[in-house]
Amino acid sequence: MNPALLLMGVSGSGKTTIGQALAAHWNCPFWDADDFHPASNREKMRAGLPIDDQDRQPWLDALSAQLRLQGQAPFVLACSALRERYRFQLQQACPHLQIVWLHGDPTLIDQRLRSRQNHFMPASLLQSQIDALEPPNHARQVDIALPIDQIVTQLLQHFSA
C-alpha cells in the first residue's frame, strides 16, 4: 500500500530525511513543505522571528492546492502542521491523508537543528514551534530517538500491513 502520508513535527524532527526514504521506497512524489513557504516567511525565520498564523495561511493554501492536484495518487509530505486546524485544512484537500507525528526530546531536536547547515530555520525558533504544537489526536506516533533506518522500516511495515 502506498499512502498519502503527512509526516509532521517540529523542525529538526527528521521529517525530510524520513519522508525522502519512504517516497523513494514507494516510488512516489516527496514534497518538503519548506519549499512552499513564500520568500517573506523564509526571510522572517532567517532573521530569527517566528511566523504566525497569518504568515502560514498562504503556505497552507499552496500545500492544499498541491494535495488536491495529486488526487488519489500516493505521496509523502513533510510538513510541521503544528496546529490541528492546519492538519484539518490539509485533510480537507486530501481526505485519505494519513498522519505520522515525529516527536522527541527537545534537547535532541535542538542538537539536530544546531548541526544543520544552510537552513533558514534557526535553532533559536525551536521553542516557538514547541509552544505552537497541538499534539494530534489521530496520528501514528514515532519517537525520533530511534535510528532513522529503524523508523523508516517501522513505517514501511505499518503502511504495508
C-alpha positions in Angstrom: 0.0 0.0 0.0 1.3 3.4 -1.0 -0.4 6.0 1.2 -0.9 9.7 1.1 1.2 10.5 4.1 1.9 13.6 6.2 5.0 13.4 8.3 4.5 16.2 10.9 6.5 17.6 13.8 8.7 20.5 14.8 11.7 21.5 12.7 14.6 19.1 13.2 12.4 16.0 13.9 13.5 14.2 10.8 10.5 14.8 8.5 12.6 15.4 5.3 15.1 12.6 5.8 12.4 10.0 6.7 10.0 11.3 4.0 12.6 11.1 1.3 13.4 7.5 2.2 9.7 6.5 2.3 9.0 8.2 -1.0 12.0 6.5 -2.7 10.8 3.1 -1.4 7.3 3.7 -2.7 8.5 5.4 -5.9 6.1 8.3 -5.2 6.4 12.1 -5.0 8.0 13.7 -1.9 7.3 17.3 -1.0 9.0 19.3 1.6 6.6 21.9 2.9 9.5 24.3 3.4 9.7 24.6 -0.4 6.1 26.1 -0.4 6.9 28.9 2.0 6.8 32.4 0.5 10.1 34.2 0.5 8.8 36.6 3.2 8.3 33.6 5.6 11.8 32.3 4.9 13.3 35.8 5.5 11.4 36.3 8.7 12.6 32.9 10.1 16.1 33.5 8.9 16.0 36.8 10.9 15.1 34.7 14.0 11.4 35.8 14.0 8.7 33.1 14.4 6.0 33.1 11.7 2.4 33.4 12.8 -1.0 32.0 11.6 -1.3 34.9 9.2 2.1 34.1 7.7 1.3 30.5 7.4 -2.1 30.8 5.6 -0.7 31.3 2.1 1.7 28.5 2.7 -1.1 26.2 3.8 -3.2 27.3 0.8 -0.3 26.3 -1.6 0.1 22.9 0.1 -3.6 22.3 0.0 -3.7 23.1 -3.7 -0.8 20.6 -4.3 -2.6 17.9 -2.4 -5.8 18.4 -4.5 -3.8 18.2 -7.7 -2.4 14.8 -6.6 -5.9 13.3 -6.2 -5.8 9.7 -5.1 -2.2 9.1 -6.1 0.3 8.3 -3.3 2.8 10.9 -2.0 4.7 11.8 1.1 4.6 15.3 2.5 7.0 16.6 5.2 5.2 19.4 7.0 5.3 20.8 10.5 1.5 21.0 10.6 1.8 22.2 14.2 -1.9 23.1 14.8 -5.0 21.0 14.5 -6.6 23.4 12.1 -3.6 23.2 9.7 -3.9 19.4 9.6 -7.7 19.8 9.1 -7.1 22.1 6.1 -4.7 19.5 4.6 -7.1 16.7 5.2 -9.9 18.7 3.6 -7.7 18.9 0.5 -6.8 15.1 0.7 -9.4 13.1 2.7 -7.3 9.9 2.6 -4.3 11.7 4.2 -2.6 9.6 6.9 -0.6 11.4 9.6 2.6 10.4 11.4 3.8 12.5 14.2 7.6 12.5 14.6 8.2 13.7 18.2 11.0 13.5 20.6 13.1 15.1 23.3 13.6 18.9 22.7 17.3 18.6 23.6 17.8 16.0 20.8 15.9 18.2 18.4 17.9 21.3 19.4 21.2 19.4 18.8 20.0 18.4 15.3 19.0 22.0 14.5 22.3 23.3 15.6 24.2 20.8 13.5 22.3 21.7 10.3 23.9 23.8 7.6 22.2 26.3 5.2 18.6 26.1 6.5 16.5 29.2 7.1 15.0 27.9 10.4 17.4 28.7 13.2 17.6 26.6 16.4 16.5 29.7 18.3 13.0 29.3 16.9 12.5 25.7 18.2 10.8 26.8 21.4 8.2 28.8 19.3 7.4 25.7 17.4 7.1 23.6 20.6 4.8 26.3 22.1 2.6 26.3 18.9 2.4 22.5 18.7 -1.0 21.0 19.3 -0.3 17.2 19.5 -2.5 15.3 17.1 -5.2 13.0 18.5 -5.3 10.7 15.5 -1.8 10.1 14.2 0.7 7.3 14.4 3.4 8.5 16.9 7.0 7.8 16.3 9.8 8.6 18.8 12.7 10.2 16.8 15.3 8.9 19.3 15.2 5.7 17.3 17.8 5.4 14.4 16.4 6.7 11.1 16.6 3.4 9.4 14.6 1.8 12.2 12.0 4.5 11.9 11.7 4.0 8.2 11.5 0.2 8.5 8.8 0.6 11.2 6.7 2.9 9.0 7.2 0.7 5.9 5.9 -2.3 7.8 3.0 -0.3 9.3 1.8 1.0 6.0 2.3 -2.3 4.2 0.1 -4.1 6.6 
